[in-house]
Amino acid sequence: MTLREPRSQVADAPAFEALMAEVMATAGRFGHREHVHLTWLAVREYGVPAAVGVVSDGIRRTARNAGAPQKYHATISRAWVELVGHHATGSGEGDFTAFADRHPALLDKRLLTRFYRPATLAGAQAKSGWVEPDLAPFPWQDGADRRDSPEE
C-alpha cells in the first residue's frame, strides 16, 4: 500500500479527533505506541507536511483543554511526525502492527535523545518552535538511507 495523496485543506480538529478515535478503538490507554500509531495514520492520510499541523495542533489543543498547555512541545511533536513519516513514506505496510514490527526503534520514547541534547529539548525555543537536531542529523539529513537501522 502506498501513502494517500495529501489533502489540500485539512480541518485539523476533526481530522485529529477522527485519527484519535481510530487509534483508541483498539487501545485501552493512550501511551507512546498510540502516539506513534496516530502519527502513522496522519502521515498516511495527509502526507508529512500536513500531518505535522494535524498532530501538533491536536496535541496542543488536547494539552490546553486538559488545563496543561505547558505540556505541548513544538520540536518534539514535529520531530516525531517527521521520523514516523520518514519510515512510512514508500513503505508498503498497510497495517500499523507490521509497520511497528519493522521499525521498533520508533516505539522507544527516548529515540529523540539520539538526535537532541536534553538541554536543547528543555529550552524555551524548542518548546515553542522548531529546533534542528544538535547531536546527530535525522536520517534524511545526512544523505544515508538507514531505514532498516535499529538506531532509527
N, C-alpha and C positions, 0 to 999 in steps of 0.2 A: 504494500500500500504506500502511496506517496502522500506528501503533505497536500492539504487542500489549498486552493488559491486563497490568499489573504482577502478579506473583505475590505472594501474601500472605506466604509464607515462602520465603526464599531460602537455600539451603545454599551459603554463599559459596565455600568451597574447590572443591567440584565444579563450581559454576557458572563460576567463573573459569577453571578448568582446561579446561572444555568450550569456552569462548569462545577461550581461547588456542590450543587445538588447531585450531579452525576458522580462525583467522587464520593460523596457521603452516602450514596445509595448502597454501597458495599463496605463502608467503613464504620467502625464503632466510635472512632475518635479522629480528630484532625491533627495528626502529627507530621513529622518531616516527610515520610513517604507520601502522605496525602498532598502535601505542598508540591512535591515533585510531580505527582500524578496530575494535579490541577494544572501545573505549568506545562506539562507534556500535552495535555488536551488543548490548552490555549495556543501553544505553538502550532499544533496540527491544524487547528481551526482557523487561526488568524495570521499565521506567519510570525516570525520573531519580532520585528519592529512593533507591530500592533499588539502582540502578546505582552510585551514589556508594559505597555499602557494598561491593558486589561488587568493583568496580575498586580502591577504596582498600585493602580488606583483602587482595586478591590481590597488589597491588604491595607492600604492607607485608610479607606473608608471603614473597614472592619475594626481596625485599631481605634479609630475615632469614635465609632459607635459603641465600643466596649469601654469607653472612658479612658483609654490608654494611647492617645495619639503619639506619644513619645516612643512607642514600640515599633513604629514604622521606620524602616531604614532603606533609603533610596538605592544605595550602592548594592546592598545585599539582595534586594528584590530584583534589580536589573541583572546582576551577575548570575543569579540562579536561572533566570529566563534565558540568558544568553548561553550558559553552559548546557542546559537541557536542550535548547534549540540547536546548538552545535551538533549534538549527538542525534537528535531527532531528524534533522534535515538530511534527506537522502536515505534514511534507514528504512527498511522495509517492515519494521514491526508495526502491526496494526493493533497490537494488544499491549497494554501497559506492563503487564507482568513479564512478557517477553522482552520488552524494552528495558525494564529494570534489571532483569537477569543478565542482559548483555552489557549493561553499564552500571554495575553495582556500586561504583565509587560515588555515583550521584545520590545514593541513599545514605552517604556519610555526611552528617550535618557539619562536620568540620572541614569539608572539602575546600572551602574558600581560604582556609589558613595556608593552603599551598600556594596561593596567589597573593594574599594580602598579609601585612603585618597586623597584629591585633590593635596596635595603636592607631594605625591608619583607619581601620574599620570603626574604632571607637570615636574618631574625630567628628566634629560637627559638620565638616564639609561632606564627608562620606554619608552621614545620616540624612542630610538634606538634598544632596545631589550626587551625580556620578563622579566617581574617582577611579582612575585606571589602576590595575594591579601594580603593586610595588615590590613583590618578591619574585614573581615569575609571570611571564606573559600567558594569556589564555592560549589554548591550543591553536586557534585560528590566527593568532597574532604572531607566532614565531615561525610560521611557514611550514611547520611539520604537521603531518596528518597522523596524529597519535590516537585515533578514535578507539582503538582496542586496548590502549594503555590503561592499566589499573589506576594510574595516577589521575585520571580524569573522572 
